[in-house]
Amino acid sequence: MPDPERPTGRSRLWDALRRPSRSQVVVGILLAIVGFAAVVQIQATEDSSSYAGLREQDLIDVLAGLSGTTQRTQAEIDRLTSARSELRSEAGQRSTAVDQAQQEVDSLNVLAGVVPVTGPGIRVTITEQTGRVTVSSMLDVIQELRSNSAEAIQVNGQVRAVAQTSFEDGVGGLVIDGTLVESPYVIDVIGVSNTLASAMRLPVGPLKQLRDDGAVVEVTELASLDIDAVRRLVQPEFATPDP
Protein backbone atom coordinates (compact mmCIF):
# COMPACT_ATOMS: atom_id res chain seq x y z
CA MET A 1 0.00 0.00 0.00
CA PRO A 2 1.55 3.38 -1.02
CA ASP A 3 2.57 5.90 1.58
CA PRO A 4 -0.15 8.65 1.67
CA GLU A 5 2.41 11.34 2.45
CA ARG A 6 4.66 10.48 -0.50
CA PRO A 7 3.44 12.10 -3.83
CA THR A 8 2.75 9.74 -6.69
CA GLY A 9 3.88 10.26 -10.33
CA ARG A 10 0.41 11.37 -11.38
CA SER A 11 0.21 13.96 -8.62
CA ARG A 12 3.65 15.29 -9.50
CA LEU A 13 2.58 15.64 -13.17
CA TRP A 14 -0.58 17.45 -12.18
CA ASP A 15 1.37 19.81 -9.91
CA ALA A 16 3.81 20.51 -12.75
CA LEU A 17 0.98 21.38 -15.12
CA ARG A 18 -0.64 23.69 -12.61
CA ARG A 19 2.56 25.35 -11.41
CA PRO A 20 5.22 24.95 -14.13
CA SER A 21 8.74 25.97 -13.33
CA ARG A 22 10.70 28.51 -15.39
CA SER A 23 12.67 25.78 -17.14
CA GLN A 24 9.48 23.98 -18.07
CA VAL A 25 8.01 27.16 -19.58
CA VAL A 26 11.14 27.68 -21.70
CA VAL A 27 11.07 24.07 -22.89
CA GLY A 28 7.38 24.43 -23.81
CA ILE A 29 8.02 27.57 -25.89
CA LEU A 30 10.89 25.89 -27.75
CA LEU A 31 8.73 22.88 -28.52
CA ALA A 32 5.98 25.17 -29.87
CA ILE A 33 8.44 26.95 -32.16
CA VAL A 34 9.81 23.66 -33.46
CA GLY A 35 6.29 22.40 -34.10
CA PHE A 36 5.33 25.57 -36.03
CA ALA A 37 8.46 25.32 -38.17
CA ALA A 38 7.67 21.69 -38.94
CA VAL A 39 4.14 22.59 -40.07
CA VAL A 40 5.45 25.36 -42.36
CA GLN A 41 8.03 23.01 -43.87
CA ILE A 42 5.42 20.34 -44.50
CA GLN A 43 3.13 22.90 -46.17
CA ALA A 44 5.95 24.20 -48.39
CA THR A 45 6.85 20.64 -49.33
CA GLU A 46 3.25 19.90 -50.26
CA ASP A 47 3.03 23.10 -52.39
CA SER A 48 6.25 22.38 -54.25
CA SER A 49 5.37 18.72 -54.65
CA SER A 50 2.40 19.76 -56.79
CA TYR A 51 4.92 20.58 -59.58
CA ALA A 52 7.45 17.87 -58.70
CA GLY A 53 5.50 15.13 -60.43
CA LEU A 54 4.95 17.05 -63.64
CA ARG A 55 6.69 16.04 -66.84
CA GLU A 56 9.05 18.40 -68.61
CA GLN A 57 6.44 19.22 -71.25
CA ASP A 58 3.87 19.91 -68.53
CA LEU A 59 6.26 22.33 -66.85
CA ILE A 60 6.87 24.05 -70.19
CA ASP A 61 3.12 24.41 -70.66
CA VAL A 62 2.75 25.88 -67.18
CA LEU A 63 5.56 28.36 -67.84
CA ALA A 64 4.06 29.25 -71.21
CA GLY A 65 0.69 29.89 -69.58
CA LEU A 66 2.26 32.13 -66.97
CA SER A 67 4.19 33.96 -69.69
CA GLY A 68 1.03 34.43 -71.74
CA THR A 69 -0.82 35.81 -68.73
CA THR A 70 2.02 38.25 -68.08
CA GLN A 71 2.01 39.39 -71.70
CA ARG A 72 -1.76 39.89 -71.72
CA THR A 73 -1.55 41.85 -68.48
CA GLN A 74 1.22 44.06 -69.88
CA ALA A 75 -0.74 44.58 -73.09
CA GLU A 76 -3.77 45.70 -71.07
CA ILE A 77 -1.60 48.07 -69.03
CA ASP A 78 -0.17 49.53 -72.25
CA ARG A 79 -3.67 49.93 -73.71
CA LEU A 80 -4.98 51.72 -70.64
CA THR A 81 -1.90 53.95 -70.50
CA SER A 82 -2.37 54.86 -74.16
CA ALA A 83 -6.08 55.57 -73.61
CA ARG A 84 -5.25 57.81 -70.66
CA SER A 85 -2.71 59.73 -72.76
CA GLU A 86 -5.24 60.17 -75.57
CA LEU A 87 -7.89 61.45 -73.16
CA ARG A 88 -5.43 63.93 -71.69
CA SER A 89 -4.42 65.04 -75.19
CA GLU A 90 -8.05 65.47 -76.27
CA ALA A 91 -8.83 67.43 -73.12
CA GLY A 92 -5.83 69.66 -73.78
CA GLN A 93 -6.88 70.19 -77.40
CA ARG A 94 -10.42 71.07 -76.37
CA SER A 95 -9.11 73.51 -73.79
CA THR A 96 -6.80 75.12 -76.37
CA ALA A 97 -9.65 75.37 -78.90
CA VAL A 98 -11.90 77.02 -76.31
CA ASP A 99 -9.16 79.50 -75.39
CA GLN A 100 -8.55 80.35 -79.05
CA ALA A 101 -12.25 80.81 -79.68
CA GLN A 102 -12.54 83.12 -76.66
CA GLN A 103 -9.56 85.17 -77.87
CA GLU A 104 -11.20 85.53 -81.28
CA VAL A 105 -14.47 86.62 -79.67
CA ASP A 106 -12.61 89.20 -77.56
CA SER A 107 -10.79 90.54 -80.64
CA LEU A 108 -14.03 90.79 -82.63
CA ASN A 109 -15.73 92.62 -79.75
CA VAL A 110 -12.90 95.15 -79.71
CA LEU A 111 -13.02 95.62 -83.49
CA ALA A 112 -16.79 95.99 -83.35
CA GLY A 113 -16.40 98.63 -80.65
CA VAL A 114 -18.85 97.01 -78.22
CA VAL A 115 -16.47 96.74 -75.25
CA PRO A 116 -14.18 99.25 -73.49
CA VAL A 117 -10.44 98.85 -74.07
CA THR A 118 -7.32 99.81 -72.15
CA GLY A 119 -3.80 99.68 -73.50
CA PRO A 120 -0.82 101.57 -74.91
CA GLY A 121 -1.28 103.87 -77.87
CA ILE A 122 -1.30 107.49 -78.99
CA ARG A 123 -3.42 110.60 -78.68
CA VAL A 124 -3.79 112.78 -81.78
CA THR A 125 -5.03 116.31 -81.08
CA ILE A 126 -6.23 118.25 -84.13
CA THR A 127 -6.94 121.93 -83.51
CA GLU A 128 -8.52 124.14 -86.19
CA GLN A 129 -6.75 127.49 -86.54
CA THR A 130 -7.10 129.07 -89.96
CA GLY A 131 -9.63 126.73 -91.49
CA ARG A 132 -11.97 123.78 -90.94
CA VAL A 133 -11.02 120.11 -90.99
CA THR A 134 -12.85 118.42 -93.82
CA VAL A 135 -14.60 115.07 -93.75
CA SER A 136 -12.09 113.78 -96.30
CA SER A 137 -9.12 114.69 -94.08
CA MET A 138 -10.68 113.06 -91.01
CA LEU A 139 -11.46 109.91 -92.99
CA ASP A 140 -7.83 109.77 -94.17
CA VAL A 141 -6.63 110.06 -90.56
CA ILE A 142 -8.87 107.19 -89.42
CA GLN A 143 -7.88 105.05 -92.40
CA GLU A 144 -4.17 105.67 -91.79
CA LEU A 145 -4.54 104.59 -88.19
CA ARG A 146 -6.40 101.43 -89.18
CA SER A 147 -3.75 100.62 -91.79
CA ASN A 148 -1.15 100.70 -89.01
CA SER A 149 -3.00 98.14 -86.87
CA ALA A 150 -5.01 100.42 -84.62
CA GLU A 151 -7.04 98.16 -82.32
CA ALA A 152 -9.52 100.77 -81.11
CA ILE A 153 -10.25 104.41 -81.99
CA GLN A 154 -12.24 106.98 -80.04
CA VAL A 155 -13.02 110.59 -81.03
CA ASN A 156 -13.46 113.30 -78.35
CA GLY A 157 -14.33 110.61 -75.79
CA GLN A 158 -17.79 110.43 -77.39
CA VAL A 159 -17.70 108.23 -80.46
CA ARG A 160 -16.13 104.85 -81.10
CA ALA A 161 -14.86 104.77 -84.67
CA VAL A 162 -15.15 101.41 -86.43
CA ALA A 163 -15.36 100.21 -90.00
CA GLN A 164 -19.07 101.12 -90.25
CA THR A 165 -18.70 104.62 -88.75
CA SER A 166 -20.15 107.47 -90.83
CA PHE A 167 -18.66 110.97 -91.16
CA GLU A 168 -20.56 114.07 -92.28
CA ASP A 169 -20.12 117.82 -92.23
CA GLY A 170 -21.97 119.49 -89.39
CA VAL A 171 -22.61 122.97 -88.06
CA GLY A 172 -19.50 123.92 -86.09
CA GLY A 173 -17.82 120.53 -86.51
CA LEU A 174 -18.19 117.02 -87.84
CA VAL A 175 -21.07 114.62 -87.34
CA ILE A 176 -19.70 111.16 -86.56
CA ASP A 177 -22.29 108.40 -86.34
CA GLY A 178 -24.94 111.04 -85.69
CA THR A 179 -22.97 112.78 -82.92
CA LEU A 180 -21.65 116.30 -83.42
CA VAL A 181 -17.99 116.67 -82.39
CA GLU A 182 -16.09 119.94 -82.48
CA SER A 183 -12.48 121.14 -82.62
CA PRO A 184 -10.16 120.35 -81.04
CA TYR A 185 -10.61 116.77 -82.24
CA VAL A 186 -8.95 114.42 -79.79
CA ILE A 187 -8.44 110.97 -81.25
CA ASP A 188 -7.38 108.25 -78.80
CA VAL A 189 -5.92 105.18 -80.45
CA ILE A 190 -4.83 101.87 -78.90
CA GLY A 191 -2.09 99.93 -80.66
CA VAL A 192 1.69 99.90 -81.07
CA SER A 193 2.41 103.47 -80.06
CA ASN A 194 5.65 104.08 -81.97
CA THR A 195 4.20 102.62 -85.19
CA LEU A 196 1.05 104.72 -84.96
CA ALA A 197 2.95 107.88 -84.04
CA SER A 198 5.38 107.44 -86.93
CA ALA A 199 2.47 107.05 -89.36
CA MET A 200 0.86 110.28 -88.12
CA ARG A 201 4.11 112.27 -88.20
CA LEU A 202 4.95 111.57 -91.82
CA PRO A 203 5.19 114.86 -93.75
CA VAL A 204 2.87 113.49 -96.41
CA GLY A 205 -0.54 111.89 -96.20
CA PRO A 206 -3.05 112.87 -93.45
CA LEU A 207 -0.66 115.27 -91.70
CA LYS A 208 -0.21 117.31 -94.90
CA GLN A 209 -3.95 117.35 -95.55
CA LEU A 210 -4.73 118.56 -92.03
CA ARG A 211 -2.18 121.35 -92.31
CA ASP A 212 -3.63 122.31 -95.68
CA ASP A 213 -7.03 122.53 -93.94
CA GLY A 214 -5.51 125.06 -91.50
CA ALA A 215 -5.20 122.74 -88.49
CA VAL A 216 -2.37 122.06 -86.05
CA VAL A 217 -1.64 118.43 -85.19
CA GLU A 218 -0.05 117.15 -81.98
CA VAL A 219 0.82 113.46 -81.48
CA THR A 220 1.49 112.07 -77.99
CA GLU A 221 2.61 108.52 -77.23
CA LEU A 222 1.00 107.06 -74.11
CA ALA A 223 1.94 103.96 -72.12
CA SER A 224 -1.72 103.41 -71.28
CA LEU A 225 -5.02 105.01 -72.15
CA ASP A 226 -8.68 104.12 -71.76
CA ILE A 227 -11.24 103.97 -74.52
CA ASP A 228 -14.65 103.96 -72.86
CA ALA A 229 -16.97 104.87 -75.71
CA VAL A 230 -18.80 101.82 -77.04
CA ARG A 231 -21.26 101.17 -79.81
CA ARG A 232 -24.65 99.69 -79.14
CA LEU A 233 -24.83 96.14 -80.39
CA VAL A 234 -27.74 95.95 -82.78
CA GLN A 235 -29.48 92.60 -82.84
CA PRO A 236 -30.54 91.42 -86.29
CA GLU A 237 -34.24 91.48 -86.95
CA PHE A 238 -35.89 88.41 -88.43
CA ALA A 239 -39.17 88.61 -90.30
CA THR A 240 -41.94 86.57 -88.75
CA PRO A 241 -43.49 84.29 -91.36
CA ASP A 242 -47.18 84.66 -91.95
CA PRO A 243 -49.25 81.90 -90.42
DADAGI-V26397 format. One record per backbone hydrogen bond with DSSP energy under -1.0 kcal/mol. CO is the residue of the C=O (numbers start at 1). NH is the residue of the N-H. E is the energy in kcal/mol with one decimal. If there is no record, write none. Layout:
co->CO nh->NH e->E
co->CO nh->NH e->E
This chain:
co->3 nh->6 e->-1.1
co->8 nh->12 e->-2.1
co->9 nh->13 e->-2.2
co->10 nh->14 e->-2.4
co->11 nh->15 e->-2.6
co->12 nh->16 e->-2.1
co->13 nh->17 e->-2.1
co->14 nh->18 e->-2.1
co->15 nh->19 e->-2.7
co->21 nh->25 e->-2.0
co->22 nh->26 e->-2.1
co->23 nh->27 e->-2.3
co->24 nh->28 e->-2.2
co->25 nh->29 e->-2.2
co->26 nh->30 e->-2.3
co->27 nh->31 e->-2.2
co->28 nh->32 e->-2.0
co->29 nh->33 e->-2.3
co->30 nh->34 e->-2.4
co->31 nh->35 e->-2.3
co->32 nh->36 e->-2.4
co->33 nh->37 e->-2.4
co->34 nh->38 e->-2.1
co->35 nh->39 e->-2.0
co->36 nh->40 e->-2.3
co->37 nh->41 e->-2.3
co->38 nh->42 e->-2.3
co->39 nh->43 e->-2.4
co->40 nh->44 e->-2.6
co->41 nh->45 e->-2.4
co->42 nh->46 e->-2.2
co->43 nh->47 e->-2.4
co->44 nh->48 e->-2.6
co->45 nh->49 e->-1.9
co->48 nh->51 e->-1.3
co->51 nh->54 e->-1.2
co->55 nh->59 e->-2.4
co->56 nh->60 e->-2.2
co->57 nh->61 e->-2.3
co->58 nh->62 e->-2.4
co->59 nh->63 e->-2.8
co->60 nh->64 e->-2.6
co->61 nh->65 e->-2.5
co->62 nh->66 e->-2.4
co->63 nh->67 e->-2.5
co->64 nh->68 e->-2.8
co->65 nh->69 e->-2.3
co->66 nh->70 e->-2.2
co->67 nh->71 e->-2.5
co->68 nh->72 e->-2.6
co->69 nh->73 e->-2.4
co->70 nh->74 e->-2.6
co->71 nh->75 e->-2.6
co->72 nh->76 e->-2.2
co->73 nh->77 e->-2.3
co->74 nh->78 e->-2.7
co->75 nh->79 e->-2.3
co->76 nh->80 e->-2.5
co->77 nh->81 e->-2.5
co->78 nh->82 e->-2.5
co->79 nh->83 e->-2.5
co->80 nh->84 e->-2.4
co->81 nh->85 e->-2.2
co->82 nh->86 e->-2.4
co->83 nh->87 e->-2.4
co->84 nh->88 e->-2.4
co->85 nh->89 e->-2.5
co->86 nh->90 e->-3.0
co->87 nh->91 e->-2.5
co->88 nh->92 e->-2.4
co->89 nh->93 e->-2.5
co->90 nh->94 e->-2.7
co->91 nh->95 e->-2.4
co->92 nh->96 e->-2.4
co->93 nh->97 e->-2.6
co->94 nh->98 e->-2.4
co->95 nh->99 e->-2.3
co->96 nh->100 e->-2.6
co->97 nh->101 e->-2.5
co->98 nh->102 e->-2.4
co->99 nh->103 e->-2.3
co->100 nh->104 e->-2.2
co->101 nh->105 e->-2.4
co->102 nh->106 e->-2.6
co->103 nh->107 e->-2.4
co->104 nh->108 e->-2.6
co->105 nh->109 e->-2.4
co->106 nh->110 e->-1.9
co->107 nh->111 e->-2.5
co->108 nh->112 e->-2.5
co->109 nh->114 e->-2.0
co->113 nh->231 e->-3.3
co->117 nh->227 e->-3.2
co->119 nh->225 e->-2.1
co->120 nh->191 e->-2.2
co->121 nh->222 e->-3.0
co->122 nh->189 e->-2.7
co->123 nh->220 e->-2.2
co->124 nh->187 e->-3.2
co->125 nh->218 e->-2.2
co->126 nh->185 e->-2.8
co->127 nh->216 e->-2.7
co->134 nh->138 e->-2.1
co->135 nh->139 e->-2.6
co->136 nh->140 e->-2.0
co->137 nh->141 e->-1.9
co->138 nh->142 e->-2.4
co->139 nh->143 e->-2.6
co->140 nh->144 e->-2.3
co->141 nh->145 e->-2.1
co->142 nh->146 e->-2.3
co->143 nh->147 e->-2.3
co->145 nh->150 e->-1.4
co->146 nh->149 e->-1.5
co->152 nh->190 e->-2.3
co->153 nh->161 e->-2.1
co->154 nh->188 e->-2.6
co->155 nh->158 e->-2.3
co->155 nh->159 e->-1.9
co->159 nh->155 e->-2.7
co->162 nh->165 e->-1.6
co->166 nh->177 e->-2.1
co->168 nh->175 e->-3.1
co->170 nh->173 e->-1.1
co->173 nh->170 e->-2.2
co->174 nh->181 e->-3.2
co->175 nh->168 e->-2.0
co->176 nh->179 e->-1.8
co->179 nh->176 e->-3.1
co->181 nh->174 e->-2.6
co->185 nh->126 e->-2.7
co->186 nh->156 e->-3.2
co->187 nh->124 e->-2.9
co->188 nh->154 e->-2.4
co->189 nh->122 e->-2.1
co->190 nh->151 e->-3.2
co->190 nh->152 e->-1.0
co->192 nh->196 e->-2.4
co->193 nh->197 e->-2.8
co->194 nh->198 e->-2.1
co->195 nh->199 e->-1.9
co->196 nh->200 e->-1.9
co->197 nh->201 e->-1.5
co->205 nh->209 e->-1.9
co->206 nh->210 e->-2.6
co->207 nh->211 e->-2.0
co->208 nh->212 e->-2.4
co->209 nh->213 e->-1.6
co->210 nh->215 e->-2.2
co->211 nh->214 e->-1.2
co->214 nh->129 e->-2.6
co->214 nh->130 e->-2.0
co->216 nh->127 e->-2.6
co->218 nh->125 e->-2.9
co->220 nh->123 e->-2.5
co->222 nh->121 e->-2.3
co->225 nh->119 e->-2.0
co->227 nh->117 e->-2.2
